[in-house]
Amino acid sequence: MKRNTDCGSLRKTDANRTVILNGWVHRKRNHGGIFFINLRDRYGITQVTIDTEKNTSLTSICDELRNEYCIAVEGIVSLRPADMINASMETGEIEIIASKLSILNKSEVLPFQIEDESKASDELRLKYRYLDLRSNAMQNRIKLRSRTTFAVRQWMTSNGFYEIETPTFIKSTPEGARDYLVPSRLYPGKFYALPQSPQLYKQILMVSGFDKYFQIARCYRDEDSRGDRQPEFTQIDIEMSFVQRDDVLTMTEGLMNHVFKSVMNIDLPKSFRRLTWEEAMEQYGSDKPDLRFDMQLKDFSQFAQASGFQALKDALAQGGAVKAVVAKGCASFTRKQIDELEAHAKIYKAKGMAWMKVVNGAFEGGASKFFADNTADIIKGLEAQEGDLICIVADANRIVANTAIGAVRSKLGKDLGLCDSTKFEFAWIVDFPMFEYNEDEKRWQAAHHLFTWPQDQYHETMESDPGSVKGDLYDLVLNGYELASGSVRIHDSEMQNRVFKIAGIDPEEAQKKFGFLTEAFKYGAPPHGGIAPGLDRLVMIMAGVTSLKDVIAFPKNSFAVSPMDDCPSEVDQKQLDELCIKIIQKEV
């Protein structure tokens, strides 16, 4: 029996219609010879009623049915009695009075129940991913991803962008994360790499005169997994010619407005808030601040300097910073809760966290004794109120102080329920440092990547003072996540070589890795820039979940393994011999 409708479409207007449904047994109930089956497919659930006293030929089949049996049903659409209408089901006004029933395929005992939201462990869900994907939650998330991808393509193509595929097998140019390597059978000892991003190729496309490019690009990075990171991921890769920073930002705002309106019927601001990197770090302690709640960081330096708290004064004497955050209404926190905040700060290199509570107009607990003589000024300066908790971090390195107290702010936001998953707060972070110093290797390196145009005012002092150089860089952040990163690119081979040199890449190495790009720049390369929003991360935030695994059909686990198909796996010796590869066991 081939279906002529689906399990989510029938309404009371279909009464008396004969239909055939195919789907899975979601639930079965036996009420003394009257069987009720909730039949499920991608489109919804419909109740099927079978009276085995009137249709005795179906008794044995009904007795046999179990959850997740795949079946076909033929019957007549019937209106439910008024007192039996199920308002929680879209098909709740009708039921199918079955006349025929057949089993298309049986199901073994389930490792976990198929529910709206699976309660099984992540490992079990990934082992039986094909069952997990049947859940209503996963069906809706994959649907959301599909609709989002379509909306992106719709907006990009309607705004003059060509969708162009770039190679999956590329030259290995490792910078930052490790490349995934693919051995060449035809050229033993040589390897392709899987792209960490299409960066070089999209710049080549601009040199080629295509002007506006985009791609739903698969990217690969051999790095440790975490909730918002996967070894293989998808980004919305975009590049444009003859543009400056504001052109790219405005384009991206238009894209996000279209996606959220068409997919979720949410109106976003036409323009997003902008913060410089310094402002973001000083005000929120993060270059990807969560702006769904305020709780800005406060400069505590003047109060530390006037106190007897020597550790804070020492940090200032070494050119560092003392920063505080005021947690509203948190004077009720226990010592255990405060210790958890301090432990979180230490993850971000803080040596400790001072604290005190505002109680009856004075300070209590923690470091309060050091500030008893200056209570009123501190309360006024920090805009603290009765019942607040003040948390303080100091460090000789200003970035460490900001980052650690920023991490405390982020934890407080989550612990206090201030991170509303139905709220979407976008912001641009601009004017990033171009270079950062690698203490381990004693050299400067690109803070983002090597192909960013240094802002014009720093061109004369790049080599003499790399640490002060700002790149024409920009990140789009959303709800505490970096959603997209981009920049105006270098389009001049001389400038590109200057950047390579500052980053410690000698001319021979630069030619070997990137020579094809710098060679292309010699042939009238246009000024160009771009951005690459993460599709997985965008859908994750839209869906209100915190793990990429919940919006990718077949993700890897935290160890970069797929439990369902046992990937990665060993290959046979013949394949290795063809590739001239010998496996050497790693010593533990």
N, C-alpha and C positions, 0 to 999 in steps of 0.2 A: 504494500500500500504506500504509494507516494503522496507526500503531503500536498495539499492544495491551499494551505494557509499555515500560519505559525502560531506559537503559543502565547503571543503577546498582543495579537491584533483584534480578537473577537470582542464585540460589544453587544449590548442589548438589541441594537438594530440588526444583528445577524440572527435573531431568534428564528427557529425552524429551518435553518440552513443545515444541510448535510455537509460535514467537513471531514477531512483526514488530517490528523496531526502526527508528526514524528518528533520524538524527543526522549528525555531521560526521566525516569521515575525519581522525583525529588522527595516525595513522601507518600506512604501508603497507609490507609487506615481501613480496618475491617469492622463494620458495625453490623454484625450478625447477618452476613450474606450481602450486605450493601457495601461495596468497596468504593472508597474515595481515593483517587490518585491525583496528586499534584504533578502535572506533566510540565517539564521545563525545557526550553531551548534558549538560544541567544536572545530572543526577543521578549521573553517573559515566562509566566506560569499560568496554566489554565487547569481548572479542576475538572477531572473526568469522573463520572459516576457510573458504576457498573452494578446492576441488580442481577446477581447470579441465580436468584429464584426464577426470574423471568427469562434469563438467558443462561441456562445451565451449562452450555458448551464452553463458557468462559471461566467456569469455576476453577478448573485445574490451573489455567494460566494465571488467574488472579492469586491463587494460593502460592504460586511459584515466584511471583514478582518480588524483587528486592530493590532497595535504593540503587540508583544509577544503572538499572537495566535500561537498555535502549529499545524503545517499543514504537509501534504504530497503532493508532486508534482511529476508528471511523465511528461517527455518531452524529446526533442532531444537537444543534445549539439550543439550549433551553434556558429560560429565565429562572433565576433562583427566587424562592419565596422572599418576600420583603424582609422577614426576620433572619434570613440566612445570607444576606448580601455581605460580602467581605470588602469593606471600604479600603482596606490596606492593599488590595490587589487591583491592578488596572482592569483586570478581567473579572473582577469580583461580583459583577451583576449577573454573570452567566455561568453555565456549566455544560459539559458535553455528556449527553446520555449515550453511552457507548453501545454499539451493536456488534462491532468487530474489534478484535484485539490480537496483535501478533508481536512476538518477541523478535526484534532485529538482532540483538546481541545481549548476552548476559554479562553480569559484572561479578567479579570475585568480592569477597569481604573487603570493605574499604579500610585503608590505613587510617583515615580520618573522615569525619562527616563533611559533606559539601554543604557549607552554610553561607550566609550572606558575607560574613567575614571569618576566615579560617582561624581557629584557635590552636592549630597545630604548630609545632616548632618550625623555625625557618628551614632547618635541615630536612625535615620531613616534607615540608611544602615543596622544596626544590627537588627532592628525590622523586616525588610524584607530581611534578609540575603540571602535567596534563590534567590531573584532578583539581589541583589548586586553581588552575585557570578557569575551571567551570564555576567557581564561586561568583556570586553576584558582584562582590567588590572588585575582583580582578577583571571580570568582564567589563565593568563600567570604566575601570582605569585604562584598559587597553582601548576601549572605545574613545575615551577622552584623548588618548595619545593619537589615535587615527584622525580624529576631528581636528586636533591641533596641527598635525602635520599638513592636513589638507588646507587649513586656514593659512598656514605659512606659505604654501605653494600658491594659493589663490592671490594673496597680497603681493608677493614678490613678482609673479608673472604679470599681474595687472599694473605694476609700477615699472615695467621695462627691464626686469632682470631676466637673463638667460639662466636656465638650470643646466649646468655643465658638470659632467663627472670627471674627476681627476683619478690618477692611477692608485690602485691598492698596493701594488708592488713598486716600491720606490727605492731611492738611494738612502742608505743609512747615514743620518746626520744627527747623532744623539746629542741633545742639549737638554738638561734637566732630567726627565724620566728616561728610563732605558727603552730602547727599541725592541719590539718583537722582530726576530730575524727569520727569514725564509731561505733555506739553502737552495742554490741553483744546481740542478742535475747536469745541465749542459756545460756549466762553468764551475767545476769543482773548486772549492775553497772560496767561492764568491757567494754573496748573499744579497737578497732583497731585504728591505725592511717594510713592515706595515706602518702606514702613516700615523704619527701622533696627531697631526692635523694636516690639511692641504695647504699650509702656509706658503711654501715656495711656489707651488703650482698656481695658486690663485693670483699671486703677484705676476707670474709669467703670463697669465691670461690678461692681466691689465696691460702688460707690454704688448700683447697680441692685439689690442684694440677692441676688446669685447665690452669695455666700459662698465657694465653692471653684471655681476655674476653671483649666483647663489647655488648651494648644494646642500641636500640633507646628507651630511657626510659621516661615514663610519670612521672612527678614530681608535687608536690602540696605544696604550701606554703600559709598560711593564713596571707597575708600581703596586704597593700594598693597597688592598681594597679597604673601603669603609662604607658607612651608610650612604653617603652621597658621592661615591666614586666606584667605578667599575673598570676592569682592564680593557674592555671594549665598550665604547659609548658612541652617542650620536650628537652631532652639533649642527646648528643651522649656520653654515659657513657663508659669509657675505663679503664681497669686495666691490669697490667703486672707484672709478677714475675721476681725476680733476675735482677732488673734494678736499675740504678741510674738516676739522674735527666736528664742528657743529652740523655739517651736512650728514655725517654718519649718525650722530646722536638723534637728529630729527627724524631720519629714516627709521631708526630702530624704535623710536617712540610711536611712530605710525604703525609699524608692524605689530608691536605689543598691544596697542589699542584695538587693532583689527582682530587679533587672536582672542583677546579676552571678551570682546563684544560678541563675536560670532560664535564662540564656543561656550561661554559662560554667561552671556548677556550682562557683562559687567563693564561699566564705563570707567575708564582710567583717566587721570589728568592728561591733557594733551601734551604737556611738557612735564618732565620729572625733575624733582629737586636735584641740585648739584652741590657737591661738597668736594673741596680739594682733599688730597690724601692727608695733608697735615691736619685739616679740620676734622676729618673722620677719626684720625688717631687720637687727637686731643679731646674731642667731645664724646667719642664712643669707644675708644680703645680698640678699634678694629677697622680694617679697610673694606669690610663688608658688614656694616652695622645693621642691626635689626631695628627699624624705625617704627615698628608697630607700637612701641612704648617709648617714653621719653627717657627719664633717668640718665641725664647727661653726666659725664665725669666733671668733677670740680678740682680746681687747682688748690692744693692744700699747703703749698710751699710757705706762704707767709705765716701761717699758723704753726707749721712745724718749726720754722726758724725761731719763733718767739717762745717755743716750748723747751722743756728739759728732756725731750725724747731724742737721745743722741743718735740713734740709728737713722732717724729721719734726717737729722741735720747733716750727718755724714754723707748721705746720698746726695744732698744738695751741694755740699762742698766739693763733690767729685763731678759736678756738672750734670747731675741727674734730675729727677723729678719726684715729687710726692703728690699723688692723686687720690681722690676720694670719690665714693659714690654713696648717695643717700637712698636707703631702701625704705620707702614709705610704709609706716605701720608695722615694721619688722622688729621692734624692740621686744616683741614676744618670742623671738627666736630662741631656741635652746642653745646650750653650748655645743651640743652635737651638730646642730644645723650650721652654726657659725664655723665650727671646725671643718665642716664639709666645704664651705665657701673658701676657707684658707687653703685647703688641700687642692681645690680647683685652681686657685691663683698660683700655687707652686708648680702645677703642670706647665705653666707658662713662664717659668724661670724666676718667679718671685721668691724671695727668701722667707717671706712671711706676710701676714696681714694683720694690721692693728684694727681695733674696732672699739666702739662705745655706743651706748644707747642713750637716747634723750628721754629722761623720765623726770617728771615734775620740774621741768625747766633746767635740769642739770644733767651731767653725764654720769652714767653708771657702767661698771664693768670694763673689762679689757684695759685699754690705754687711758681711761678717763682721768687718772691721777695726774697725767702729764699736762692736761689741758683745763684743769679746774679754775685757773686764774683768768682764763680767756673764753669761758663758756659762751657768754652772750654774743661776742663777736663772731665766734665760729658758727653758732646756730644761725645768726643773721647772714653771714657770708655764704654758708652752704644752703641757705633757704630750707633748713631742717625744721621739723615740727615735732610736737609732743608725740612720743611713741615710735619715732624713727630709729633706724639702725644706721650708723655711719661706719663704712668700711674704708680702710686706708692702705695703700701699697706705696712703698718707696723703693727706688733703685737708682744706682749710679748711671744706668743706661735708660734714657727717657723712653725709648721704644718699649723696653721691658716693663717699665712701670705702667705705661698706658695699656699695653696688651694684657697684662695680668689683671689689672682692675677692670678692664673691658670684659675679660672672661668672667669675672665675678658678676658684672652687670648682666651678661647674657644668661648666666645660670639663674640669677634672681628673676629675670624675665620669664624663664620657663617654669621655675618653681612657684612663682606667684600667679601663674596662669595669664600672663600678659600677652602671650604670643597667639593671638586669635588666628586660626588657620583659614578663616573665611575673609581675612583682611589682607590686602596686597599693597605693600608700601615699597615703591621703586625709588631708587636714587642713583645718580651718576657719581662716581668717584673719579676725579680728574687730577692731572698734574702729579703723577707718580714719579718717584725717583727713577732715573734711567738706569743707574748702575747701583749695585750693592757690593760690599766688600766681603769676600769669602775668607774668613779667618783661618780655616783649615788649610786652604791652598795658597793663602797670602797673595790674593789677586782680586782685581775687580771682575765682576761678571754682570751680564744683563739681568736686571731685576725681573723683566718679563720675557722678552726674547730679543734676539740680535738685530731684528729688522725694523725697529721702531725709529722714527724720525726724531732726533733731539730737538727740543724747542729752539727756535732761531736765536734767542738771546744768549744761549750757552755755546754756540758754535766756536767762538774764539777761545773759550776756557775749558773745553772738554778734556783735553789731555792733562792740563795742569790741575784741574779740580773736578775729577769725575763724580765725586760724591754729591756735588751741588746741582748736577745736571738733571733737569726735569725732561722726561720724554713726553711726546704728544700721545699719551696713553689715556685710556679710559676704561673703566669697568662699570657694568650695570649690575647693581645689587638689588636683591628682592628678599625681604623677610629674613635677613641674616645670611643669605647665600650669595656667592658670586655667580650671577646668572650668565654673564657674558663678559668677554674681555676683547679689547681691540686697540687699534692704534692707527695713526697716519704712518705709512710705511716709508722707509728709505727708498728713493728711486734713482739715486745717483751712486755710481760705483765708487767714486772717491770717498764719499761720506760713509758708505758701507765698509770700506776698508779701514777707515779711521775707527769705527766702532769695533770691528774685529780686533784691531790692535789694542785698544783699551781693555778689551775683554781677554787679552792674553792669547789670542789666536794668531799664530804667525802666518805670513803670506802663503807659504807652501800648504799649510793645513787648510787655510781659508779657500785656496784655489781647489784643493782636492774635494772639500765638502760642498762648497757653495759656488764654485767657479761658473757653473752654467747660469746661475742667477746674476752674478755681477757682470758676466759677459752680455747678458740680455739687456742690462741697464745701459750699455753703451750705444744702444740703437733706438734712441728717442723714447725712453720709458716715461710714461706720464706720471705726474704726482697721483698718488692713490692711497686709499685707506680702507679699512674694513673692520669687521667685528664677527664674533662667533658665539651666539647664544647656545647654551647647552639644552638640547631638546629634552633629554631625560630629566634633567634637573627642573626645567620649566614645568613639565607635566607633573613631576613629583610635588612641586609647590602648589600647582593648581588643584591637585587631587587631595591636598591636605595631609600627605603622609611624609615620613621622614627618611625613607629608604628608597634608593633607586630600584631595588629588587622588586618593589611593588608596582613599578610602571614599565618594566621591561619583561617581555614575554619569557625569555629564557636567559636569566642572568647567571652570573657565577656567585658562589658564596664568598665568605670573608677570606678564604684561602685561595681565591681565583680558580676554584674547582666547580664543575657542574656535576652534582650528585646523580642527576637523572641519567646521563649517558657516560658517566665516569671519564670525563674529559678534564685535564689532559691525560692521555694514555700512552702506553708503550707502543712502538711500531716494530714490525718484524725485521729481522736482520737483512733480508733482501732489499727492503726500502732503504735502510741505512747504507748498505754497500753501493747502491745506485747513486747515492748522494755523497759517497766517499766520507762518511761520518763514522767516527768511532766513539762509543760512549765510555767515558771515564768516570768511575764511581767517585762521588764527592766524599771526602773524609769528613766525618762528623766530629 
